[in-house]
């Protein structure tokens, strides 16, 4: 899959994902059941992966590549 974003869109999405990650960490801390906590931790992993890819694309863009 390929998704083309402007630099402004990339920065906005990065901020949204960072906020979601912060909120998710608090939710993990307050989770009542181990099963729910594990699902939230899996979601956290997905958010971290997305952020890493987004940041990598931003670095490539800043260096003159496509992203």
PDB file of N, H, CA, C and O in Angstrom:
ATOM      1  N   UNK A   1       0.841  -1.170   0.000  1.00  0.00           N
ATOM      2  CA  UNK A   1       0.000   0.000   0.000  1.00  0.00           C
ATOM      3  C   UNK A   1       0.890   1.238   0.000  1.00  0.00           C
ATOM      4  O   UNK A   1       1.943   1.257   0.637  1.00  0.00           O
ATOM      5  N   UNK A   2       0.465   2.252  -0.706  1.00  0.00           N
ATOM      6  H   UNK A   2      -0.391   2.237  -1.223  1.00  0.00           H
ATOM      7  CA  UNK A   2       1.194   3.503  -0.768  1.00  0.00           C
ATOM      8  C   UNK A   2       0.241   4.632  -0.425  1.00  0.00           C
ATOM      9  O   UNK A   2      -0.869   4.693  -0.955  1.00  0.00           O
ATOM     10  N   UNK A   3       0.663   5.522   0.454  1.00  0.00           N
ATOM     11  H   UNK A   3       1.565   5.472   0.885  1.00  0.00           H
ATOM     12  CA  UNK A   3      -0.144   6.667   0.853  1.00  0.00           C
ATOM     13  C   UNK A   3       0.720   7.907   0.730  1.00  0.00           C
ATOM     14  O   UNK A   3       1.764   8.008   1.373  1.00  0.00           O
ATOM     15  N   UNK A   4       0.295   8.836  -0.082  1.00  0.00           N
ATOM     16  H   UNK A   4      -0.554   8.754  -0.604  1.00  0.00           H
ATOM     17  CA  UNK A   4       1.058  10.059  -0.276  1.00  0.00           C
ATOM     18  C   UNK A   4       0.459  11.170   0.586  1.00  0.00           C
ATOM     19  O   UNK A   4      -0.733  11.467   0.497  1.00  0.00           O
ATOM     20  N   UNK A   5       1.304  11.780   1.421  1.00  0.00           N
ATOM     21  H   UNK A   5       2.272  11.540   1.493  1.00  0.00           H
ATOM     22  CA  UNK A   5       0.872  12.858   2.306  1.00  0.00           C
ATOM     23  C   UNK A   5       1.741  14.079   2.087  1.00  0.00           C
ATOM     24  O   UNK A   5       2.934  13.968   1.805  1.00  0.00           O
ATOM     25  N   UNK A   6       1.129  15.246   2.221  1.00  0.00           N
ATOM     26  H   UNK A   6       0.160  15.336   2.450  1.00  0.00           H
ATOM     27  CA  UNK A   6       1.928  16.464   2.224  1.00  0.00           C
ATOM     28  C   UNK A   6       2.665  16.525   3.561  1.00  0.00           C
ATOM     29  O   UNK A   6       2.332  15.787   4.489  1.00  0.00           O
ATOM     30  N   UNK A   7       3.655  17.393   3.661  1.00  0.00           N
ATOM     31  H   UNK A   7       3.925  17.993   2.907  1.00  0.00           H
ATOM     32  CA  UNK A   7       4.399  17.524   4.910  1.00  0.00           C
ATOM     33  C   UNK A   7       3.472  17.968   6.041  1.00  0.00           C
ATOM     34  O   UNK A   7       3.611  17.501   7.172  1.00  0.00           O
ATOM     35  N   UNK A   8       2.543  18.851   5.751  1.00  0.00           N
ATOM     36  H   UNK A   8       2.430  19.230   4.833  1.00  0.00           H
ATOM     37  CA  UNK A   8       1.588  19.303   6.769  1.00  0.00           C
ATOM     38  C   UNK A   8       0.700  18.150   7.228  1.00  0.00           C
ATOM     39  O   UNK A   8       0.451  17.997   8.424  1.00  0.00           O
ATOM     40  N   UNK A   9       0.227  17.347   6.295  1.00  0.00           N
ATOM     41  H   UNK A   9       0.429  17.471   5.324  1.00  0.00           H
ATOM     42  CA  UNK A   9      -0.595  16.187   6.646  1.00  0.00           C
ATOM     43  C   UNK A   9       0.204  15.198   7.488  1.00  0.00           C
ATOM     44  O   UNK A   9      -0.309  14.646   8.461  1.00  0.00           O
ATOM     45  N   UNK A  10       1.476  14.973   7.107  1.00  0.00           N
ATOM     46  H   UNK A  10       1.894  15.422   6.316  1.00  0.00           H
ATOM     47  CA  UNK A  10       2.321  14.040   7.855  1.00  0.00           C
ATOM     48  C   UNK A  10       2.535  14.514   9.283  1.00  0.00           C
ATOM     49  O   UNK A  10       2.432  13.728  10.224  1.00  0.00           O
ATOM     50  N   UNK A  11       2.835  15.807   9.447  1.00  0.00           N
ATOM     51  H   UNK A  11       2.919  16.446   8.682  1.00  0.00           H
ATOM     52  CA  UNK A  11       3.040  16.352  10.797  1.00  0.00           C
ATOM     53  C   UNK A  11       1.767  16.270  11.630  1.00  0.00           C
ATOM     54  O   UNK A  11       1.818  15.939  12.814  1.00  0.00           O
ATOM     55  N   UNK A  12       0.621  16.571  11.014  1.00  0.00           N
ATOM     56  H   UNK A  12       0.578  16.839  10.052  1.00  0.00           H
ATOM     57  CA  UNK A  12      -0.657  16.497  11.721  1.00  0.00           C
ATOM     58  C   UNK A  12      -0.957  15.070  12.153  1.00  0.00           C
ATOM     59  O   UNK A  12      -1.350  14.834  13.295  1.00  0.00           O
ATOM     60  N   UNK A  13      -0.774  14.128  11.253  1.00  0.00           N
ATOM     61  H   UNK A  13      -0.455  14.320  10.325  1.00  0.00           H
ATOM     62  CA  UNK A  13      -1.016  12.720  11.574  1.00  0.00           C
ATOM     63  C   UNK A  13      -0.068  12.244  12.667  1.00  0.00           C
ATOM     64  O   UNK A  13      -0.471  11.495  13.557  1.00  0.00           O
ATOM     65  N   UNK A  14       1.186  12.673  12.606  1.00  0.00           N
ATOM     66  H   UNK A  14       1.514  13.281  11.883  1.00  0.00           H
ATOM     67  CA  UNK A  14       2.151  12.301  13.632  1.00  0.00           C
ATOM     68  C   UNK A  14       1.695  12.810  15.005  1.00  0.00           C
ATOM     69  O   UNK A  14       1.780  12.086  15.996  1.00  0.00           O
ATOM     70  N   UNK A  15       1.219  14.044  15.058  1.00  0.00           N
ATOM     71  H   UNK A  15       1.150  14.632  14.253  1.00  0.00           H
ATOM     72  CA  UNK A  15       0.726  14.596  16.318  1.00  0.00           C
ATOM     73  C   UNK A  15      -0.481  13.841  16.852  1.00  0.00           C
ATOM     74  O   UNK A  15      -0.588  13.601  18.055  1.00  0.00           O
ATOM     75  N   UNK A  16      -1.379  13.472  15.968  1.00  0.00           N
ATOM     76  H   UNK A  16      -1.292  13.667  14.991  1.00  0.00           H
ATOM     77  CA  UNK A  16      -2.570  12.713  16.368  1.00  0.00           C
ATOM     78  C   UNK A  16      -2.170  11.350  16.915  1.00  0.00           C
ATOM     79  O   UNK A  16      -2.695  10.909  17.938  1.00  0.00           O
ATOM     80  N   UNK A  17      -1.246  10.684  16.239  1.00  0.00           N
ATOM     81  H   UNK A  17      -0.820  11.042  15.408  1.00  0.00           H
ATOM     82  CA  UNK A  17      -0.795   9.367  16.704  1.00  0.00           C
ATOM     83  C   UNK A  17      -0.064   9.464  18.036  1.00  0.00           C
ATOM     84  O   UNK A  17      -0.230   8.599  18.897  1.00  0.00           O
ATOM     85  N   UNK A  18       0.743  10.505  18.215  1.00  0.00           N
ATOM     86  H   UNK A  18       0.877  11.207  17.516  1.00  0.00           H
ATOM     87  CA  UNK A  18       1.434  10.696  19.499  1.00  0.00           C
ATOM     88  C   UNK A  18       0.433  10.904  20.628  1.00  0.00           C
ATOM     89  O   UNK A  18       0.595  10.343  21.712  1.00  0.00           O
ATOM     90  N   UNK A  19      -0.602  11.707  20.385  1.00  0.00           N
ATOM     91  H   UNK A  19      -0.734  12.164  19.505  1.00  0.00           H
ATOM     92  CA  UNK A  19      -1.633  11.943  21.400  1.00  0.00           C
ATOM     93  C   UNK A  19      -2.389  10.651  21.714  1.00  0.00           C
ATOM     94  O   UNK A  19      -2.682  10.358  22.874  1.00  0.00           O
ATOM     95  N   UNK A  20      -2.698   9.889  20.673  1.00  0.00           N
ATOM     96  H   UNK A  20      -2.460  10.127  19.731  1.00  0.00           H
ATOM     97  CA  UNK A  20      -3.395   8.620  20.874  1.00  0.00           C
ATOM     98  C   UNK A  20      -2.535   7.661  21.690  1.00  0.00           C
ATOM     99  O   UNK A  20      -3.047   6.935  22.542  1.00  0.00           O
ATOM    100  N   UNK A  21      -1.239   7.657  21.431  1.00  0.00           N
ATOM    101  H   UNK A  21      -0.823   8.246  20.738  1.00  0.00           H
ATOM    102  CA  UNK A  21      -0.325   6.791  22.169  1.00  0.00           C
ATOM    103  C   UNK A  21      -0.272   7.183  23.644  1.00  0.00           C
ATOM    104  O   UNK A  21      -0.288   6.314  24.516  1.00  0.00           O
ATOM    105  N   UNK A  22      -0.209   8.478  23.927  1.00  0.00           N
ATOM    106  H   UNK A  22      -0.196   9.183  23.218  1.00  0.00           H
ATOM    107  CA  UNK A  22      -0.219   8.937  25.326  1.00  0.00           C
ATOM    108  C   UNK A  22      -1.512   8.513  26.027  1.00  0.00           C
ATOM    109  O   UNK A  22      -1.486   8.021  27.155  1.00  0.00           O
ATOM    110  N   UNK A  23      -2.636   8.710  25.346  1.00  0.00           N
ATOM    111  H   UNK A  23      -2.658   9.109  24.430  1.00  0.00           H
ATOM    112  CA  UNK A  23      -3.928   8.325  25.924  1.00  0.00           C
ATOM    113  C   UNK A  23      -4.002   6.823  26.156  1.00  0.00           C
ATOM    114  O   UNK A  23      -4.524   6.365  27.172  1.00  0.00           O
ATOM    115  N   UNK A  24      -3.477   6.066  25.207  1.00  0.00           N
ATOM    116  H   UNK A  24      -3.053   6.438  24.381  1.00  0.00           H
ATOM    117  CA  UNK A  24      -3.514   4.612  25.307  1.00  0.00           C
ATOM    118  C   UNK A  24      -2.674   4.115  26.480  1.00  0.00           C
ATOM    119  O   UNK A  24      -3.062   3.167  27.163  1.00  0.00           O
ATOM    120  N   UNK A  25      -1.532   4.746  26.716  1.00  0.00           N
ATOM    121  H   UNK A  25      -1.216   5.516  26.161  1.00  0.00           H
ATOM    122  CA  UNK A  25      -0.697   4.355  27.858  1.00  0.00           C
ATOM    123  C   UNK A  25      -1.465   4.522  29.166  1.00  0.00           C
ATOM    124  O   UNK A  25      -1.394   3.662  30.043  1.00  0.00           O
ATOM    125  N   UNK A  26      -2.194   5.622  29.297  1.00  0.00           N
ATOM    126  H   UNK A  26      -2.251   6.321  28.584  1.00  0.00           H
ATOM    127  CA  UNK A  26      -2.994   5.846  30.502  1.00  0.00           C
ATOM    128  C   UNK A  26      -4.097   4.800  30.612  1.00  0.00           C
ATOM    129  O   UNK A  26      -4.403   4.321  31.704  1.00  0.00           O
ATOM    130  N   UNK A  27      -4.687   4.451  29.479  1.00  0.00           N
ATOM    131  H   UNK A  27      -4.439   4.840  28.592  1.00  0.00           H
ATOM    132  CA  UNK A  27      -5.744   3.447  29.482  1.00  0.00           C
ATOM    133  C   UNK A  27      -5.198   2.080  29.883  1.00  0.00           C
ATOM    134  O   UNK A  27      -5.861   1.339  30.609  1.00  0.00           O
ATOM    135  N   UNK A  28      -3.994   1.737  29.418  1.00  0.00           N
ATOM    136  H   UNK A  28      -3.456   2.338  28.828  1.00  0.00           H
ATOM    137  CA  UNK A  28      -3.360   0.473  29.798  1.00  0.00           C
ATOM    138  C   UNK A  28      -3.166   0.443  31.309  1.00  0.00           C
ATOM    139  O   UNK A  28      -3.456  -0.559  31.962  1.00  0.00           O
ATOM    140  N   UNK A  29      -2.680   1.536  31.850  1.00  0.00           N
ATOM    141  H   UNK A  29      -2.444   2.351  31.319  1.00  0.00           H
ATOM    142  CA  UNK A  29      -2.428   1.623  33.292  1.00  0.00           C
ATOM    143  C   UNK A  29      -3.707   1.388  34.100  1.00  0.00           C
ATOM    144  O   UNK A  29      -3.665   0.775  35.167  1.00  0.00           O
ATOM    145  N   UNK A  30      -4.834   1.871  33.595  1.00  0.00           N
ATOM    146  H   UNK A  30      -4.868   2.369  32.728  1.00  0.00           H
ATOM    147  CA  UNK A  30      -6.101   1.771  34.334  1.00  0.00           C
ATOM    148  C   UNK A  30      -6.969   0.577  33.920  1.00  0.00           C
ATOM    149  O   UNK A  30      -8.087   0.429  34.412  1.00  0.00           O
ATOM    150  N   UNK A  31      -6.466  -0.267  33.028  1.00  0.00           N
ATOM    151  H   UNK A  31      -5.557  -0.147  32.628  1.00  0.00           H
ATOM    152  CA  UNK A  31      -7.262  -1.408  32.562  1.00  0.00           C
ATOM    153  C   UNK A  31      -7.577  -2.354  33.719  1.00  0.00           C
ATOM    154  O   UNK A  31      -6.734  -2.618  34.577  1.00  0.00           O
ATOM    155  N   UNK A  32      -8.806  -2.855  33.721  1.00  0.00           N
ATOM    156  H   UNK A  32      -9.491  -2.641  33.024  1.00  0.00           H
ATOM    157  CA  UNK A  32      -9.264  -3.714  34.806  1.00  0.00           C
ATOM    158  C   UNK A  32      -8.868  -5.178  34.642  1.00  0.00           C
ATOM    159  O   UNK A  32      -8.579  -5.862  35.624  1.00  0.00           O
ATOM    160  N   UNK A  33      -8.854  -5.650  33.415  1.00  0.00           N
ATOM    161  H   UNK A  33      -9.089  -5.095  32.617  1.00  0.00           H
ATOM    162  CA  UNK A  33      -8.569  -7.071  33.210  1.00  0.00           C
ATOM    163  C   UNK A  33      -7.270  -7.256  32.427  1.00  0.00           C
ATOM    164  O   UNK A  33      -6.879  -6.401  31.632  1.00  0.00           O
ATOM    165  N   UNK A  34      -6.626  -8.368  32.665  1.00  0.00           N
ATOM    166  H   UNK A  34      -6.944  -9.062  33.311  1.00  0.00           H
ATOM    167  CA  UNK A  34      -5.372  -8.678  31.977  1.00  0.00           C
ATOM    168  C   UNK A  34      -5.601  -8.808  30.468  1.00  0.00           C
ATOM    169  O   UNK A  34      -4.771  -8.378  29.667  1.00  0.00           O
ATOM    170  N   UNK A  35      -6.725  -9.398  30.094  1.00  0.00           N
ATOM    171  H   UNK A  35      -7.399  -9.748  30.744  1.00  0.00           H
ATOM    172  CA  UNK A  35      -7.028  -9.588  28.675  1.00  0.00           C
ATOM    173  C   UNK A  35      -7.163  -8.239  27.965  1.00  0.00           C
ATOM    174  O   UNK A  35      -6.625  -8.050  26.874  1.00  0.00           O
ATOM    175  N   UNK A  36      -7.879  -7.311  28.586  1.00  0.00           N
ATOM    176  H   UNK A  36      -8.316  -7.464  29.472  1.00  0.00           H
ATOM    177  CA  UNK A  36      -8.062  -5.984  28.006  1.00  0.00           C
ATOM    178  C   UNK A  36      -6.725  -5.246  27.959  1.00  0.00           C
ATOM    179  O   UNK A  36      -6.433  -4.552  26.985  1.00  0.00           O
ATOM    180  N   UNK A  37      -5.926  -5.391  28.990  1.00  0.00           N
ATOM    181  H   UNK A  37      -6.163  -5.955  29.781  1.00  0.00           H
ATOM    182  CA  UNK A  37      -4.616  -4.746  29.047  1.00  0.00           C
ATOM    183  C   UNK A  37      -3.716  -5.267  27.920  1.00  0.00           C
ATOM    184  O   UNK A  37      -2.990  -4.489  27.301  1.00  0.00           O
ATOM    185  N   UNK A  38      -3.760  -6.561  27.656  1.00  0.00           N
ATOM    186  H   UNK A  38      -4.350  -7.193  28.159  1.00  0.00           H
ATOM    187  CA  UNK A  38      -2.955  -7.138  26.581  1.00  0.00           C
ATOM    188  C   UNK A  38      -3.406  -6.625  25.218  1.00  0.00           C
ATOM    189  O   UNK A  38      -2.573  -6.372  24.348  1.00  0.00           O
ATOM    190  N   UNK A  39      -4.713  -6.468  25.024  1.00  0.00           N
ATOM    191  H   UNK A  39      -5.389  -6.674  25.731  1.00  0.00           H
ATOM    192  CA  UNK A  39      -5.215  -5.924  23.758  1.00  0.00           C
ATOM    193  C   UNK A  39      -4.745  -4.482  23.575  1.00  0.00           C
ATOM    194  O   UNK A  39      -4.343  -4.084  22.482  1.00  0.00           O
ATOM    195  N   UNK A  40      -4.799  -3.716  24.647  1.00  0.00           N
ATOM    196  H   UNK A  40      -5.126  -4.040  25.535  1.00  0.00           H
ATOM    197  CA  UNK A  40      -4.346  -2.328  24.585  1.00  0.00           C
ATOM    198  C   UNK A  40      -2.847  -2.258  24.281  1.00  0.00           C
ATOM    199  O   UNK A  40      -2.404  -1.389  23.529  1.00  0.00           O
ATOM    200  N   UNK A  41      -2.075  -3.165  24.860  1.00  0.00           N
ATOM    201  H   UNK A  41      -2.434  -3.870  25.471  1.00  0.00           H
ATOM    202  CA  UNK A  41      -0.635  -3.188  24.592  1.00  0.00           C
ATOM    203  C   UNK A  41      -0.365  -3.550  23.130  1.00  0.00           C
ATOM    204  O   UNK A  41       0.574  -3.032  22.524  1.00  0.00           O
ATOM    205  N   UNK A  42      -1.184  -4.435  22.565  1.00  0.00           N
ATOM    206  H   UNK A  42      -1.947  -4.855  23.057  1.00  0.00           H
ATOM    207  CA  UNK A  42      -1.050  -4.769  21.146  1.00  0.00           C
ATOM    208  C   UNK A  42      -1.351  -3.538  20.293  1.00  0.00           C
ATOM    209  O   UNK A  42      -0.654  -3.262  19.316  1.00  0.00           O
ATOM    210  N   UNK A  43      -2.391  -2.807  20.672  1.00  0.00           N
ATOM    211  H   UNK A  43      -2.956  -3.031  21.465  1.00  0.00           H
ATOM    212  CA  UNK A  43      -2.730  -1.569  19.968  1.00  0.00           C
ATOM    213  C   UNK A  43      -1.590  -0.555  20.085  1.00  0.00           C
ATOM    214  O   UNK A  43      -1.292   0.166  19.132  1.00  0.00           O
ATOM    215  N   UNK A  44      -0.966  -0.505  21.242  1.00  0.00           N
ATOM    216  H   UNK A  44      -1.208  -1.090  22.016  1.00  0.00           H
ATOM    217  CA  UNK A  44       0.165   0.395  21.453  1.00  0.00           C
ATOM    218  C   UNK A  44       1.310   0.051  20.487  1.00  0.00           C
ATOM    219  O   UNK A  44       1.959   0.939  19.936  1.00  0.00           O
ATOM    220  N   UNK A  45       1.538  -1.235  20.297  1.00  0.00           N
ATOM    221  H   UNK A  45       1.010  -1.957  20.744  1.00  0.00           H
ATOM    222  CA  UNK A  45       2.572  -1.665  19.364  1.00  0.00           C
ATOM    223  C   UNK A  45       2.280  -1.214  17.937  1.00  0.00           C
ATOM    224  O   UNK A  45       3.185  -0.813  17.205  1.00  0.00           O
ATOM    225  N   UNK A  46       1.022  -1.283  17.553  1.00  0.00           N
ATOM    226  H   UNK A  46       0.287  -1.609  18.148  1.00  0.00           H
ATOM    227  CA  UNK A  46       0.627  -0.843  16.212  1.00  0.00           C
ATOM    228  C   UNK A  46       0.855   0.662  16.071  1.00  0.00           C
ATOM    229  O   UNK A  46       1.372   1.118  15.052  1.00  0.00           O
ATOM    230  N   UNK A  47       0.471   1.432  17.089  1.00  0.00           N
ATOM    231  H   UNK A  47       0.050   1.061  17.917  1.00  0.00           H
ATOM    232  CA  UNK A  47       0.680   2.883  17.048  1.00  0.00           C
ATOM    233  C   UNK A  47       2.164   3.223  16.955  1.00  0.00           C
ATOM    234  O   UNK A  47       2.559   4.106  16.193  1.00  0.00           O
ATOM    235  N   UNK A  48       2.978   2.522  17.728  1.00  0.00           N
ATOM    236  H   UNK A  48       2.657   1.804  18.347  1.00  0.00           H
ATOM    237  CA  UNK A  48       4.429   2.765  17.683  1.00  0.00           C
ATOM    238  C   UNK A  48       4.999   2.450  16.299  1.00  0.00           C
ATOM    239  O   UNK A  48       5.857   3.177  15.798  1.00  0.00           O
ATOM    240  N   UNK A  49       4.530   1.390  15.694  1.00  0.00           N
ATOM    241  H   UNK A  49       3.833   0.800  16.100  1.00  0.00           H
ATOM    242  CA  UNK A  49       4.979   1.005  14.360  1.00  0.00           C
ATOM    243  C   UNK A  49       4.576   2.064  13.329  1.00  0.00           C
ATOM    244  O   UNK A  49       5.378   2.446  12.478  1.00  0.00           O
ATOM    245  N   UNK A  50       3.344   2.525  13.412  1.00  0.00           N
ATOM    246  H   UNK A  50       2.692   2.214  14.103  1.00  0.00           H
ATOM    247  CA  UNK A  50       2.881   3.572  12.498  1.00  0.00           C
ATOM    248  C   UNK A  50       3.703   4.844  12.646  1.00  0.00           C
ATOM    249  O   UNK A  50       4.095   5.461  11.656  1.00  0.00           O
ATOM    250  N   UNK A  51       3.958   5.228  13.883  1.00  0.00           N
ATOM    251  H   UNK A  51       3.640   4.727  14.688  1.00  0.00           H
ATOM    252  CA  UNK A  51       4.760   6.427  14.128  1.00  0.00           C
ATOM    253  C   UNK A  51       6.168   6.279  13.559  1.00  0.00           C
ATOM    254  O   UNK A  51       6.704   7.214  12.964  1.00  0.00           O
ATOM    255  N   UNK A  52       6.754   5.122  13.741  1.00  0.00           N
ATOM    256  H   UNK A  52       6.319   4.363  14.224  1.00  0.00           H
ATOM    257  CA  UNK A  52       8.101   4.885  13.229  1.00  0.00           C
ATOM    258  C   UNK A  52       8.128   5.013  11.706  1.00  0.00           C
ATOM    259  O   UNK A  52       9.035   5.632  11.149  1.00  0.00           O
ATOM    260  N   UNK A  53       7.143   4.435  11.041  1.00  0.00           N
ATOM    261  H   UNK A  53       6.406   3.932  11.494  1.00  0.00           H
ATOM    262  CA  UNK A  53       7.073   4.510   9.587  1.00  0.00           C
ATOM    263  C   UNK A  53       6.858   5.946   9.128  1.00  0.00           C
ATOM    264  O   UNK A  53       7.463   6.391   8.152  1.00  0.00           O
ATOM    265  N   UNK A  54       6.007   6.656   9.824  1.00  0.00           N
ATOM    266  H   UNK A  54       5.516   6.295  10.616  1.00  0.00           H
ATOM    267  CA  UNK A  54       5.718   8.043   9.482  1.00  0.00           C
ATOM    268  C   UNK A  54       6.957   8.910   9.659  1.00  0.00           C
ATOM    269  O   UNK A  54       7.247   9.765   8.823  1.00  0.00           O
ATOM    270  N   UNK A  55       7.683   8.690  10.741  1.00  0.00           N
ATOM    271  H   UNK A  55       7.448   7.995  11.421  1.00  0.00           H
ATOM    272  CA  UNK A  55       8.898   9.462  11.001  1.00  0.00           C
ATOM    273  C   UNK A  55       9.983   9.114   9.975  1.00  0.00           C
ATOM    274  O   UNK A  55      10.722   9.990   9.527  1.00  0.00           O
ATOM    275  N   UNK A  56      10.069   7.859   9.617  1.00  0.00           N
ATOM    276  H   UNK A  56       9.468   7.148   9.981  1.00  0.00           H
ATOM    277  CA  UNK A  56      11.052   7.448   8.616  1.00  0.00           C
ATOM    278  C   UNK A  56      10.740   8.119   7.284  1.00  0.00           C
ATOM    279  O   UNK A  56      11.642   8.603   6.601  1.00  0.00           O
ATOM    280  N   UNK A  57       9.465   8.147   6.918  1.00  0.00           N
ATOM    281  H   UNK A  57       8.732   7.754   7.474  1.00  0.00           H
ATOM    282  CA  UNK A  57       9.060   8.800   5.678  1.00  0.00           C
ATOM    283  C   UNK A  57       9.352  10.292   5.741  1.00  0.00           C
ATOM    284  O   UNK A  57       9.747  10.887   4.738  1.00  0.00           O
ATOM    285  N   UNK A  58       9.164  10.901   6.901  1.00  0.00           N
ATOM    286  H   UNK A  58       8.843  10.418   7.715  1.00  0.00           H
ATOM    287  CA  UNK A  58       9.448  12.319   7.072  1.00  0.00           C
ATOM    288  C   UNK A  58      10.933  12.596   6.939  1.00  0.00           C
ATOM    289  O   UNK A  58      11.329  13.607   6.360  1.00  0.00           O
ATOM    290  N   UNK A  59      11.747  11.716   7.466  1.00  0.00           N
ATOM    291  H   UNK A  59      11.425  10.895   7.937  1.00  0.00           H
ATOM    292  CA  UNK A  59      13.207  11.872   7.360  1.00  0.00           C
ATOM    293  C   UNK A  59      13.650  11.733   5.911  1.00  0.00           C
ATOM    294  O   UNK A  59      14.516  12.474   5.444  1.00  0.00           O
ATOM    295  N   UNK A  60      13.061  10.792   5.209  1.00  0.00           N
ATOM    296  H   UNK A  60      12.358  10.190   5.588  1.00  0.00           H
ATOM    297  CA  UNK A  60      13.405  10.601   3.786  1.00  0.00           C
ATOM    298  C   UNK A  60      12.991  11.825   2.988  1.00  0.00           C
ATOM    299  O   UNK A  60      13.720  12.249   2.091  1.00  0.00           O
ATOM    300  N   UNK A  61      11.835  12.400   3.296  1.00  0.00           N
ATOM    301  H   UNK A  61      11.243  12.056   4.024  1.00  0.00           H
ATOM    302  CA  UNK A  61      11.370  13.598   2.618  1.00  0.00           C
ATOM    303  C   UNK A  61      12.311  14.766   2.874  1.00  0.00           C
ATOM    304  O   UNK A  61      12.661  15.510   1.957  1.00  0.00           O
ATOM    305  N   UNK A  62      12.709  14.915   4.111  1.00  0.00           N
ATOM    306  H   UNK A  62      12.424  14.311   4.856  1.00  0.00           H
ATOM    307  CA  UNK A  62      13.591  16.020   4.481  1.00  0.00           C
ATOM    308  C   UNK A  62      14.952  15.879   3.809  1.00  0.00           C
ATOM    309  O   UNK A  62      15.626  16.872   3.537  1.00  0.00           O
ATOM    310  N   UNK A  63      15.348  14.638   3.546  1.00  0.00           N
ATOM    311  H   UNK A  63      14.801  13.831   3.767  1.00  0.00           H
ATOM    312  CA  UNK A  63      16.641  14.386   2.918  1.00  0.00           C
ATOM    313  C   UNK A  63      16.548  14.435   1.380  1.00  0.00           C
ATOM    314  O   UNK A  63      17.535  14.211   0.680  1.00  0.00           O
ATOM    315  N   UNK A  64      15.342  14.732   0.875  1.00  0.00           N
ATOM    316  H   UNK A  64      14.539  14.914   1.443  1.00  0.00           H
ATOM    317  CA  UNK A  64      15.183  14.854  -0.572  1.00  0.00           C
ATOM    318  C   UNK A  64      14.587  13.633  -1.245  1.00  0.00           C
ATOM    319  O   UNK A  64      14.446  13.601  -2.468  1.00  0.00           O
ATOM    320  N   UNK A  65      14.235  12.622  -0.452  1.00  0.00           N
ATOM    321  H   UNK A  65      14.349  12.648   0.541  1.00  0.00           H
ATOM    322  CA  UNK A  65      13.609  11.424  -1.028  1.00  0.00           C
ATOM    323  C   UNK A  65      12.112  11.599  -1.112  1.00  0.00           C
ATOM    324  O   UNK A  65      11.589  12.682  -0.846  1.00  0.00           O
ATOM    325  N   UNK A  66      11.418  10.534  -1.481  1.00  0.00           N
ATOM    326  H   UNK A  66      11.842   9.654  -1.697  1.00  0.00           H
ATOM    327  CA  UNK A  66       9.958  10.571  -1.501  1.00  0.00           C
ATOM    328  C   UNK A  66       9.444  10.087  -0.180  1.00  0.00           C
ATOM    329  O   UNK A  66      10.083   9.252   0.460  1.00  0.00           O
ATOM    330  N   UNK A  67       8.291  10.591   0.258  1.00  0.00           N
ATOM    331  H   UNK A  67       7.772  11.269  -0.262  1.00  0.00           H
ATOM    332  CA  UNK A  67       7.748  10.125   1.510  1.00  0.00           C
ATOM    333  C   UNK A  67       6.510  10.717   1.763  1.00  0.00           C
ATOM    334  O   UNK A  67       5.892  10.440   2.791  1.00  0.00           O
TER     335      UNK A  67
END
